[in-house]
């Protein structure tokens, strides 16, 4: 697996932040949030 460039990380982080901007239920979304967050890197 190749290392990600900073631009790819930035793009993934921006996409992640938009997808999770309106999260309402912290308990129900905690695990999926973390999985998606770590996929940024």
N, C-alpha and C positions, 0 to 999 in steps of 0.2 A: 504494500500500500504506500503510495507516494504522499509526501507531506503536502499539506494545503498551502497555497500562497496566501498572503495577507489579504489580497483582493477577494479571493474565494471565501475566506473567513468573514470579511466585511459583508459580502453579499448574503451569505448564510445568516449572519447575525441580523441584518436588516429584515430579511424574510421572516425569521423567527419572531422578531419584535412586533411585526405587523400581524402575524398570525395569533399572537397571544395578548394583543393590546386590550381586548375586551373581555378577558377571562373574569368570570363571576364567582365560581365556586372553588375556593382555594384547596379544600380537602380533596375533592373529586379530581382536580386537575394537577395535583402535585406530582404524581409519578409521570404522567405523560409530558408535563412541562420539563421535568429534569431530563427525560430521555431526549426530547427534542433539543434542549439546551446543549447537551453534550454532543449532539450531532452537528452542532455549529463547528466544532473543532475536529 
